[in-house]
Each structure stands twice: as structure tokens, then as C-alpha cells.
Amino acid sequence: MNSYSPDALIIGGGHNGLVCAYYLARAGMKVRILEARDVIGGAAVTEEFHPGFRNSTASYTVSLLQPKIIADMGLVERGYRVIERPKSNFLPLGEGEYLLLGGSLEATQKEIARFSTSDAARLPQYYEMLESAAAILRDLALEIPPNVGGGGHAMLAGIKAARRFTRLSLQEQHAIIKLFTLSARELLDQWFESAPIKAAFGFDAIVGNYASPDTPGSAYVLLHHVFGEVNGKQGQWGHVIGGMGRITELMADACIEAGVEISLATPVAKLLVENGIAIGICTVGGEQIHARKIIANVGPKLLYDRLIDPVDLPADFRNMMAGYQCGSGSFRMNLALDGLPEFIDLPGTGDHLKSGIIMAPSLDYMDRAYQDARRYGWSRQPVVEMLIPSLVDDSLAPAGQHVASLFCQQFAPELPVGRNWDDERRAAVDAILDVVEAHAPGFRKLILGQMALSPLDLERKFGLVGGDIFHGRMSLDQLWTARPVIGSANYKGPLKSLYMCGSGTHPGGGVTGAPGHNAAKAILRDRGFLGRWFG
């Protein structure tokens, strides 16, 4: 069965697809989104996972969403509201010790000084170094990278980026090079002496990164997590009232208002290609839909390995994509709780429970978790971050009860020697809960219901190949002009009329909206019209 032809057909209704659709529609294009699930939002969704309990079941906290996109789509006017964390992170360390960061620079310095007065004194310089590098990322986030072989546009983009870098002092340039090349441990060892302080900052280096804090380049992942902002406050993280799905619900409203058609429960089986040109798609149900532009809001691995016949791709491109690395080592849990956990190291219900609760007391602990996963398939003492969003959003759980998000590392995308995540999910959950129980005895007794998502479950449910929350490893060989691969940094691959707008493109993972924005910019530029949104 053949269907009508919109100007642009977007595969996947995640936040980047919605952003891309909005900008194209506002420029006058006829746009249709095809979403495989029966709910819009991709991995940024709010779902009931236990009767009466709702949570952000995949992506679970916000910071990186671009202010320009929030403004252009009118999200605040539509009801977008974020509650900032009163404290950024709480690290229970055992034996009555803990580290509680955030609130203000002075408060954080005072807390750090309990472990090292030298580290407390160096903190402002460390923040300044990160902010200098983060400012570059912010400037580049909404720019199309210079693409190898991209002609005049690529040359101008390269000159523009180079000018940003050369305007920095030599010291700032040196620091940025370190951030892109060193391991998190090497970087942090140059700044701090206290193990808990290094753990607090090093945690960001392994979030969604199947790697050790000793892995070269892991310092960049640390930086990637600090270039965002909440309510105009740089580096801040927060909870969206209504969960992460509230973001995509409001984005969908903006899209529909702009004329976008959204089709749910419409999974795509394959792309239709003729003479090197993407001309449409075929759904799992057999419907063929043609369009002038096909835009993939799915990961590069899913797009090029599973939705396109290999004979339709050049051999050199297939070889490059064969080396594209996916698998973030992440395991997600959503828990319905009958009450709040009580942490041994800091009892009570203070602001520490509204922060990111990081159960990983040292870089050595994080390294052991990764090495264990490499040997065994998953860490028997994993890294666990807990958030309890119902403390600031009472719409998520019944009165007096709560929901908790557990984001956990390290869990291999594929288990060794023929083992399967369906068989070992329960044992992995036990290992995760053992870690929490060690810090908050009695935690298991609070659990009323749960959703456990292994890397395989994340792939099945959200289309994240290898369970990769970033659509591909955030390493130097897969960033900026090389994301996803050299020659495709301009949101296009080797097939004409086919574009990419997901997190597998620049600037990478997280709920940023930037890939969707930039892909729309590239499409409109190719049509010779950018309009006031990108002028």
C-alpha cells in the first residue's frame, strides 16, 4: 500500500525528532513523524510503571536542553517548569562520612574543606577551567560541524570554530586539550588530592560511558555533562515537573500547532532506496510512504545496520560504520517506594535526598566496576545514582509514597559466552539493590514495584542499540567532525535525501535538542532557505 508524500518524513518521535520537525514545519514544509511506540517522546517519556506510580522511565533529569529551543518552541509558555536541585550531589562514603555538594560555591568549599583545605581552595579555579571549556561547547552545540569534503560551508565552519579556540589564552587552550584527551583520573589528579572529591567529579566521566575513569578521553564525558543550564544557571541540573515526558508532550503540542502530523505505533521496517537516493520507508505493517526528505531520529547503528539494505551503501561507508561503537554500559531501574530511604551516613529527610545520590565512593571503586563488567558481564558492585523526583513533584506518586530513578553502571551491552540479559536481569537487579541496601538498610522493604531495564531492554523498548543512551560512544573518534563518522558530520550520510537528527550526530547524547535543531538547519540550508529561525 502506498501513502501520500510529505516533504519530510521523520523516523522516531524522540525529542530531537520533534525539534527537527518543528523547525521544518515553521519554515513551511509538510512534515510527518513516525513513532514506533504508542507514546511520543522516545527515551524522554513519563510512564506509569506500577499502579499509581509514574516516572521518567529512561532519561530522568534535565540540564542540557538548549535555551534557544526552549524559547523558539515556547515551552515555558506551554507549561515547562524545572525545579533545581537544592544540592547537586550526595555521596555516602561509609563509616559515617559523606560529601554533599552544591547550593553555592561557598557551601561546596566548606564541605570539601572537611576532607582537604587545599582542594577547597582550588575549587574556584577548577570551576573556571571547566566553564572556559563548557563555553566553547555551548557555542558549538548549535552549529553544523565542518564536514570533511564539505566544500565552502565546511571551510567557513572550520574557520569559525578555530577562531573561537584561538581567542582563548594559551592556558585555556592547554586545559581544553587535556579535557579532550586525558582520562578523568589523570585530569582530577592534577587538581585534587582527596579521593571523595575526585569521586564526586569523576562520576560524570562514566555516566553513559562503558569505560573506566582511567580510560583516555573519559575526561571529555565529564565536560559534556556540565555545559548545560537550568533556569539560566549554568551547570545546574533539575527535575521537570511531570517528568521528562512533559518536555516531549509540550514539544509535540508545538509541532502539531505548526502543522506536523504525528503517527504513533508506526514502526519502520526499512528504507526505500533507488539509485542511491532515499525515497521513502516501508512500515512493519507493509505501508510504503514516500517523501522528498527522509530524516532518521534513530541511532546510526540502527539506521545503517538494520533499516538499510547493505547493497545500497558504499563499501567504504559500511566499513566505517562497522567500527562505530555503541553500548553505554547502563542499567535503568524505576522503583515505587512506600517511603523514603534512610542513609546511614546522613539520616533524615534533608536536601541530600533531593540531589543526585551517588553510590560510588572513589575512582578506584568505579574502575573496579568497569573491570568486573569486562570480565563477568556486569559489575557485582555497580555504580548507582539515585534520584527521588517525587520529593519535588507530588504528581508522580500517591501521598506519602515515592518514586526513585536508579541509573547504574557498568553492565556490558552483550554478555559473554552466550549468556543472555533475560536470564541474568534479576541477578543484576539484586547486585544493584545490594549496593543501595548497604548505604540505606531496609531499602528493599520499601519497594512496592519496579521496572528494570537491562541494556537489552533499553534496546527493545527505546531502540537504543546496545542499550546506548547516547546513540554511540562519546569518544574523540566519534565526536564533532567525526560523529558519527568522518564525512557525515553535516547530518547526512552517503544516500541522497537522507538526513540524521538523533544523538548519534553532533553534539551527541543527552536531552539537548541540538541535533534536531542542527539537522533542520542543514536541511533548510540545502533547500537554499533558512528563514528567521536560523538566519
N, C-alpha and C positions, 0 to 999 in steps of 0.2 A: 504493500500500500504506500503510495506517495503522498506527502503532505505539502502544504504551501511553503513558499520560500521567504523567510525573513531576511533582512540584511545581515544579521549576525545571530549565530546560534552558539550559546554558551553551555558547555558541558560541566555541570556541577554548580549547585546553588549555595556554596560556601560564601563567606564574607567577601573574598576577593572577586568572585564571580558577580556578586551583587553590585560591588563598587564599579567594576568594569561596565556592567550593563547600564548602570545609572548614567555614567558619563556619555556613553554611546547614544543612549536614548535622548539625553538632553541636547545632543548635537544633531538630532533629527533622524537617527537610524531606528529601524524597526528591529527590536531585539526580543529573543525568546531564550529563556533559561530552562534547561532540562536537569532536574534533580532526581537522583536515583531513589532517595528515601521519601517517606511521606511527610517530612517536615523540612522546612527551609533552614539553611544555616550551616550545612557541612559539619565541621567539628566545633563550631561555635553555636551550641544549642542548649536549651534548658528543657529537661525532660523529667517526667515522673518516673523514678526508678524503683519506688516502693510506695504502696498506697499512702497518699497524703504527703509524700516527700518528693520535692523537686530539687534538681541541682544542675549546674553546668557539667554535663557528663563527660566532656572531653576537655577542651580549653576551659580554664577555670579562673583566670584573673586577667586584668587588663592594665596596660600601660602604653603599649606600642602603637595603638590606633592613632593614625595621623590626624592632627588637629585640622588640617585643611579639609580632609574628607569629612570629619565630624561637622564642620561648618558648611561645606558645599551641599551635603545631604540633609542639612537641617535636623540633625539627630537630637540635639538638645531641645529644640522647639517641639520635637515629636515625643519627648519624654525620656531621653537618655540621661541617666544620672549615675554617677560613680561616687562611692564612699571610700575615701582614702584610708589606708591602714594607719591607725594611730602610732603603731610601731611597725617597722619594716619586717624584722625577723627576730625570732626567739630560738635560741639554740640551747636545749637542755644538755648539759655536759656530764651529768652523773656526780654522785657524792656531794650533792647539794650545790653544785656550781651551775651557772647558766650565763648566757650572754644575750642581752636584749638591746637590739639596735634600732635607731630611728627616733622620730619625734622632733629632733633638732640636732644640729651639729654638736652643740654643747652637751646635750644629753648623751649622744653617742660617744663623745670623747670621755665623758665622765665614766661611762660604763666600761669602755675599753681600758681606761686607766687602772681599773681593778686588776687587770692582767698585765698591762705594760704601759708605763707612763711614756715611754719612747714611742710606742705605737700610737698612743693618743695624740701626741704632738705631731706626728707625721700625717695623721688622717686628713687635715685640710689640703695638704699638698697632693695626696693620693687622689682625693676627690677632684682637684683641679686638673690633674693629669687625665683622669677618666673623662671629665667634662670636655676638655680640649679635643679628645678623640671622638667623643659622642657627638660633638657639634658638627664634625665632618660627616659622620654617618647621617645625621639629620638632614644636612644639606644635600647629600647624595641619594637619600631614600626615595625621593620623588622625581629622580632623574633617570632617563634611559641610559644605561652604561654604554661606553664606546664599544662597538662590536667589531671584532676582527673581520676585515674585509668589508666594512660597512660604509666606506667612502667618506664623503664630506660630512655627513651627520656624525659619524664616529670620530672623525678628526676633531670636530668642534667640541664634542662631548669630552674627549680626552684632554684637550687644552683647558677646558673649563675646570675639570677635576684637578689637573696639575696645578692650576693657579691657586686653587683652594689650599693645596698642600704646601706650596712654596711660600704662601703668605705666613705660614707658621714659623716660629723660631726653630733653630736647629734642635734645641732641647725637646720641643714639642714633636718635631718630626721623628726624632730618635725614639721617643716614647711610643708613638704610633706604630713604628716598625716593630718594636718589641711586642706590642699588643697583638699584632698580626702573625707573629712567628714563634713566640715563646710558649712554653707550657704555662698553665696557670700557677703551678708551684714556683717555677723559675721567676715569674713576674712578682708574685707575692713575697717570695723570699728576699727580693731586693727592696721591699718596702716595710715588711713587718717581721717581728720576732716571735710573737705569741701564736701558738697552734690554734686556739679558738678563733682568733681574729682572721687568720688565714682560711679557716674553715668557713667562716661566715661569708667572706667574699669569694672564696673558691667554689662554693656551691653553684653559683651562677654559671661557672665554666662547664659543668656537667649536666645542666638541665637540658634534656633532649639531646644529649651528646653521649653516644655509646663510646666512651673513652675515659681514660684516667686523667686526673688533674696533672699528671706528668706527661701527657701526650703533647708533642709540639703542636702549636696552633690553638690549644684549648683556651688560651687567654682571650682570643677573639670572641669566643662564645660568651665569656664573661662580659665583654664590652657590649655585645649585641643585646644583652638583657638590661642595659642601663641607659639606652639612648631615648627611651620613651618619656612620657609625662602623663600626669593626671591632674585635671583641673588647673592647668597651667604651671604645675610644679614639676620640674624636671627630675627624672629618676624615680618618681613615685609610682607605686602600684596600688590598685584598688579593686573593690568589688562593685560590679554593675548590679544595680537594683533590678531584680527579676532574672538575674543570671546572665551568662554570656549570650544566651538565645535572645535576650532583649535587644542586643545590638543588631542581630541579623533580622529580627522581626521589624525593627524600625527601618533598617536598610531596605527590606522588601517593600514596606509601605512607600518609601521614597521612589523605588523603582516602578511600582505599579502606577503611582501618580504620574511618573514620567512616560508611561505607556509601555513598560516592559511586560511581556507575558511570562508567567512562571508556571511550569508544568511539573508537578510533583509525581513521585512514583513512576518515573520515566527513565529507567536505566539505559545507558547507551551500550550497545554490544560491540560496535566497530565504526570506524570512519570510512566513508566512501571516497575513494581516490581515483582520479582519472588523469593520466599523463602528467603525474607529478603535482596535481592540484587537488586540494581537499575541497570536495563539492558538497558534502553533507554527512549525515550519520544514519546508522540503522539502529533502532532501539532493540532491546531484548525481545520485545513483542513483535518485531518484524516490520515496524513502521519505518519508512525512509523519509527523512526530512532534509531538504536541500537549503543551502544558504550561501550568500556571497562570501561571508567570513565565518570560519569555524574557530571558536575560542575555547581552549581547554583549561578549565579550572580544576584540573586533577594533577597529580604529580607526574613528572616526566617519565618515570618508570612505568606507571600505569598507562600513560598515553602511548608511548612508543613501543613498549614491550607487549601490551595486551590489546590495545584498541586499533592498532595499525598493522596491516599485513607486512611482514619484513621485506617482501619483494618490492614494496612501494617506497622503501627508504634506501638512500645511498649506502654503500658498504662502509665507507669511512665514518659516516654518522652512526651507523649501527655499532661499530667498534667502539666509538667514544661512549655511547650510551651504555654499552655492556660494562664499562668501568664506572658508571655513575653509582655512587654509594648511597644506599638507603638503610635505615634502621637506627632509631634514636635510643634504643635500649630502655624504653619507657613502659611502665605498667600503671594503669589508672584504676583507682577504686573510688566509688561513691558509697558513702555509708549513711544509713538512717540511724540516729542515736537517740536513746531515751533520756539523755542528759549530757553534761559536759565532762570531758576528761579532766582528771586531777593529776598534774605533773609533780613528781616527787621534788624536783629541784626548785620549783616555784609554784606552790599550791595556791588555790584560789582562782577567781574568775576575772583577773585583770586584763589590761590591754594586750598582754602577751598571747592571749587566746584569739585575738583579732588580727594577729600578724601571721606571717608565714612561719610555721613551726618546723624547723629543720632538724631532723634527727640524723646527724652525721657530724660527730664532734671534731673531726680532724681531716686533713687532706690524706693522711695515711689510711683512715677508715674508708674514704672514697676510693682510693686506689685499690684497696683490698676488695671492695665491692666489685670493681671492674674486673680485676684479675680472676676473682671467683667466677664471675659470669663467663669469662672467656674459657675457663677450664670446664665448668659444670653446666653452663647454660643460663643460670641465673644466680644472683648473689644470695647466699644463705643469711647474710646480714646486709640487706639493701639500704640504700639511701632513701629516706622517706621525708617528704614535705607534706604537712597537713595544713589545710585552711578550713575554717569553720564559718562559712559565709552567712549562715542563719543568725549569727550574733549581730549582724548589721542589717539583715534583710529577713523580716519575720514572715514574708510570703512563701518561704521555701519549706517550712516545716510547721507542724502543729505547735500550739503554745506549749512551752516548757520542753520541747524536743528540738533536735538539731540535725543538720546535715554536715558531713565532713567530706572534703575532697582530699584524697591521698594521691600524690604524684610521686612515683617511685622509680629509682634507677638501681641497679643495672640488670637488664633482662635481655638476653640475646634475641634478635629478630627470628632466628631459626635455631632450634635446639639441636645439639649434636647427636650423632649416631642413631638417627631415625626416631628420636623422641618427639612427642607432639605436645603443643601447648594445651590441647583439650584434655590430655591425660595429666598434665602437671600444673594446671592452673591453681587447683586447690592447695597444693603444697606450697606454691609461690605465695598465695594469699596468707597462709599460715606463717611463712617467714616474715612477711610484711607486718602482720599483726603482732608477731613476737617482738619486733623492734619497738612498736608503739607501746605494747604492754610493759616492756622493760622500763620505759620512761613514765608511763601513766598506768600503774597497776589497776586492774579492774576494767580496763577499756573494753575488752571483749564482751563483758556483761552488759555494756550499754548498747550493743549493736542489735537493732531490730530488723535490719535488712541491708542488702548490699548489691552493688553491681561491680563486678571485677572484669577488667578489660586487659587481657594479655596483649603482646604485640600482634598476635594473630587475630584477636578480637577487634583491635583497633583497625586492622586492615579490612576485616569483613564488614564492620559496622560503618566505618567512615571512609573507606577506600584509601587508607594510608598504607602504602606498600611497606612491608617490614615493620608496620606499626610506627613509621617515622612521622613524628608530629610536625617536622619541618619540610616534608616532601623531599628530603635529601640532606645529606650531611653538610653541616656548615663549616667546611674546612677550606683552606686557602685555594685549593684546586677546584672548588665548587662555589666560588664567590664572585660577585661583581661581573667582570667581563667573561668569567668562566662559568657562570651559572645559567643554565645547567651545564653546558659545555661550551668550549671555545667556538665562536661562530654563531651562537644562538642567544647572545646576551640581549638582543633587541626584541625579545619576546616572540621571536619567530624561529622556526626550525627549517629544515630543508624543503618542506612541502609548501607550495604557494597557497595563500589564503588561509593558512593555519597559524594561529597565534596561541601563546600560553599566557595565563594570567594568575597562576597559583603561586604558592610559596616556594616552588622549585625554581622560580625566577628571582631576580634581584628585587628587593634586598633580603629575601629569604623568609624564614619562618616567623611565627607569632601572628597575633591578630593585629596586623598593621594596616591592611587595605592598600598598601603601597604597590604591590604587584598588579592589583586590579586597576588602580589609577594609571600606572605607567603603561600597561598593556593598551588601555583605551587611548592613551596619548599616542602610542606608536601606531595604532590602527587609524586614528584620525589624521595623523601626520602623513601616513601613506596615501590617504584619500585627498591630501592637499588642503585639509581644513582642520584647524584645532579649535577655533572659537574662543569665547571668553573664558572657558574653564581652564584652558592650558596656555593662553596667549602670552 
